[in-house]
């Protein structure tokens, strides 16, 4: 099988340069070479001869295009062989055992079967080479005649490679700019919520709907799920974002000090009141007041709170004139307020006033998809706060340990676990062997499954990968892709998918 003449290559160049999008252009290259050669996989890495790295930008096979941004650091011996390869523009590598570069790449990607590679190298900058890597599984799949045909058409082929790599770099820069813009915007509005596009997508959608309405919001969820984070997001998305955000833990205020804390006091109102003090509601004027654990308030305090919600007025302790404030109320609770109403521990009329726009935050065990991002965030945050002299990282299997745990303390517990691991690891990769990986519910489900056919590890892995791919709409790599959610390398996931026979008809990814 021989590559056709220059006319066909020029036609390919025209199709690639005029393709409607980047992936279509890469597919054109794959279809062209697949027509004339035995091709199982095409890779597009960039070799940096000074840094000794291979940065893979894209892969394409019969299942579709996979855009990537994955760097492999080569050993010194492999760097020497890579320099020799790119110096020849095009060459043949008969099998993975013959060359250290392919051996290290295959090892990184988890590929065990031998393959024949025909790399076409194109210089794209000082000591930098773009490579169109044609691969067929099995040994000695290409002939010298095919290599010579490619060498005679090297110039038009190299033009196609340069165009695709330039387009990939432009897309990468666009994505970085978008991310940087979003990060700046998030910092400015103070609403960087991890999981906003995954496990908390519905919650954040409700928060965005509620924010501009200026109505009371009641946030419900277990202890430690992040109720104050959502409350802050609502404030910063509202028209009151320039005003104050005052947070109160209702369960931490004794009844004897409640009036003074909430409404303030006049000088001389009681022993020790040496000056006028503004209460929380007065401090929150033209802003938002967040009352956490609202279910802990006494019935007497509930009456006073109901009055201020209705009239927006109150008096300081010891004061005689009414004070009017413009405050937006956001309340939160981890208790079942309906059951408290049934036992006369919570006023029904206050419930109706607060429950105008309810938002329920699911516990962490119901959104394990967010655990990798949360864990990475906490490890960065705590490394800085604890002034650690090393860059901490997770051990192999550590993320699986975190995702298997029930998290009764939710996000707050996860943060504590990460902090404790950072203290004890002393620079070693973080692992969590002492976490109880099965909750009582999971144990019950396991007992029920024992009676039926017991799935193999591969079956369970395949099922989990398919569910994750379904959630990401087939996206394997990149931010928010299946590999990102599963906490593994994208190449490792692709290798596992190939081994388990999992196919994605068309994969579209971002960097």
Secondary structure as the mmCIF struct_conf table of DSSP 4:
data_model
#
loop_
_struct_conf.conf_type_id
_struct_conf.id
_struct_conf.beg_label_comp_id
_struct_conf.beg_label_asym_id
_struct_conf.beg_label_seq_id
_struct_conf.end_label_comp_id
_struct_conf.end_label_asym_id
_struct_conf.end_label_seq_id
HELX_RH_AL_P HELX_RH_AL_P1 UNK A 6 UNK A 17
TURN_TY1_P TURN_TY1_P1 UNK A 18 UNK A 18
BEND BEND1 UNK A 20 UNK A 21
HELX_RH_AL_P HELX_RH_AL_P2 UNK A 22 UNK A 36
BEND BEND2 UNK A 37 UNK A 37
BEND BEND3 UNK A 40 UNK A 40
STRN STRN1 UNK A 41 UNK A 48
TURN_TY1_P TURN_TY1_P2 UNK A 49 UNK A 52
STRN STRN2 UNK A 53 UNK A 61
TURN_TY1_P TURN_TY1_P3 UNK A 62 UNK A 63
STRN STRN3 UNK A 64 UNK A 73
HELX_LH_PP_P HELX_LH_PP_P1 UNK A 74 UNK A 75
HELX_RH_AL_P HELX_RH_AL_P3 UNK A 76 UNK A 87
TURN_TY1_P TURN_TY1_P4 UNK A 88 UNK A 88
BEND BEND4 UNK A 89 UNK A 89
STRN STRN4 UNK A 90 UNK A 90
STRN STRN5 UNK A 93 UNK A 93
HELX_RH_3T_P HELX_RH_3T_P1 UNK A 96 UNK A 98
HELX_RH_AL_P HELX_RH_AL_P4 UNK A 100 UNK A 109
TURN_TY1_P TURN_TY1_P5 UNK A 110 UNK A 110
BEND BEND5 UNK A 113 UNK A 113
STRN STRN6 UNK A 115 UNK A 125
TURN_TY1_P TURN_TY1_P6 UNK A 126 UNK A 127
STRN STRN7 UNK A 128 UNK A 137
BEND BEND6 UNK A 138 UNK A 140
BEND BEND7 UNK A 142 UNK A 142
HELX_RH_AL_P HELX_RH_AL_P5 UNK A 144 UNK A 152
TURN_TY1_P TURN_TY1_P7 UNK A 153 UNK A 153
HELX_RH_AL_P HELX_RH_AL_P6 UNK A 154 UNK A 189
TURN_TY1_P TURN_TY1_P8 UNK A 190 UNK A 190
TURN_TY1_P TURN_TY1_P9 UNK A 194 UNK A 200
HELX_RH_AL_P HELX_RH_AL_P7 UNK A 201 UNK A 211
TURN_TY1_P TURN_TY1_P10 UNK A 212 UNK A 213
STRN STRN8 UNK A 217 UNK A 220
TURN_TY1_P TURN_TY1_P11 UNK A 223 UNK A 224
BEND BEND8 UNK A 225 UNK A 225
HELX_RH_AL_P HELX_RH_AL_P8 UNK A 227 UNK A 237
BEND BEND9 UNK A 238 UNK A 238
TURN_TY1_P TURN_TY1_P12 UNK A 239 UNK A 242
BEND BEND10 UNK A 243 UNK A 243
STRN STRN9 UNK A 245 UNK A 249
HELX_RH_3T_P HELX_RH_3T_P2 UNK A 250 UNK A 252
BEND BEND11 UNK A 253 UNK A 253
HELX_RH_AL_P HELX_RH_AL_P9 UNK A 255 UNK A 263
STRN STRN10 UNK A 264 UNK A 265
TURN_TY1_P TURN_TY1_P13 UNK A 267 UNK A 268
BEND BEND12 UNK A 269 UNK A 270
TURN_TY1_P TURN_TY1_P14 UNK A 271 UNK A 272
BEND BEND13 UNK A 275 UNK A 275
STRN STRN11 UNK A 277 UNK A 278
HELX_RH_AL_P HELX_RH_AL_P10 UNK A 280 UNK A 283
TURN_TY1_P TURN_TY1_P15 UNK A 284 UNK A 286
STRN STRN12 UNK A 287 UNK A 292
TURN_TY1_P TURN_TY1_P16 UNK A 293 UNK A 293
HELX_RH_3T_P HELX_RH_3T_P3 UNK A 294 UNK A 296
BEND BEND14 UNK A 297 UNK A 297
HELX_RH_AL_P HELX_RH_AL_P11 UNK A 299 UNK A 311
BEND BEND15 UNK A 312 UNK A 312
STRN STRN13 UNK A 313 UNK A 314
STRN STRN14 UNK A 317 UNK A 317
TURN_TY1_P TURN_TY1_P17 UNK A 318 UNK A 318
BEND BEND16 UNK A 321 UNK A 321
STRN STRN15 UNK A 323 UNK A 324
STRN STRN16 UNK A 327 UNK A 333
BEND BEND17 UNK A 334 UNK A 335
HELX_RH_AL_P HELX_RH_AL_P12 UNK A 337 UNK A 342
TURN_TY1_P TURN_TY1_P18 UNK A 343 UNK A 344
BEND BEND18 UNK A 345 UNK A 346
HELX_RH_AL_P HELX_RH_AL_P13 UNK A 348 UNK A 354
TURN_TY1_P TURN_TY1_P19 UNK A 355 UNK A 356
STRN STRN17 UNK A 357 UNK A 360
HELX_LH_PP_P HELX_LH_PP_P2 UNK A 361 UNK A 363
HELX_RH_3T_P HELX_RH_3T_P4 UNK A 364 UNK A 366
HELX_RH_3T_P HELX_RH_3T_P5 UNK A 368 UNK A 370
HELX_RH_AL_P HELX_RH_AL_P14 UNK A 371 UNK A 385
TURN_TY1_P TURN_TY1_P20 UNK A 386 UNK A 387
BEND BEND19 UNK A 389 UNK A 390
STRN STRN18 UNK A 394 UNK A 394
HELX_LH_PP_P HELX_LH_PP_P3 UNK A 395 UNK A 395
TURN_TY1_P TURN_TY1_P21 UNK A 396 UNK A 397
HELX_RH_AL_P HELX_RH_AL_P15 UNK A 398 UNK A 404
BEND BEND20 UNK A 405 UNK A 405
TURN_TY1_P TURN_TY1_P22 UNK A 408 UNK A 409
HELX_RH_AL_P HELX_RH_AL_P16 UNK A 410 UNK A 425
TURN_TY1_P TURN_TY1_P23 UNK A 426 UNK A 427
BEND BEND21 UNK A 428 UNK A 428
HELX_LH_PP_P HELX_LH_PP_P4 UNK A 429 UNK A 429
STRN STRN19 UNK A 430 UNK A 430
TURN_TY1_P TURN_TY1_P24 UNK A 433 UNK A 434
BEND BEND22 UNK A 435 UNK A 435
HELX_RH_AL_P HELX_RH_AL_P17 UNK A 440 UNK A 450
TURN_TY1_P TURN_TY1_P25 UNK A 451 UNK A 451
BEND BEND23 UNK A 452 UNK A 452
HELX_LH_PP_P HELX_LH_PP_P5 UNK A 453 UNK A 456
HELX_RH_AL_P HELX_RH_AL_P18 UNK A 457 UNK A 471
TURN_TY1_P TURN_TY1_P26 UNK A 472 UNK A 474
BEND BEND24 UNK A 477 UNK A 478
TURN_TY1_P TURN_TY1_P27 UNK A 479 UNK A 480
BEND BEND25 UNK A 481 UNK A 481
HELX_RH_AL_P HELX_RH_AL_P19 UNK A 482 UNK A 486
TURN_TY1_P TURN_TY1_P28 UNK A 487 UNK A 487
BEND BEND26 UNK A 488 UNK A 488
HELX_RH_AL_P HELX_RH_AL_P20 UNK A 490 UNK A 500
TURN_TY1_P TURN_TY1_P29 UNK A 501 UNK A 501
BEND BEND27 UNK A 505 UNK A 505
#
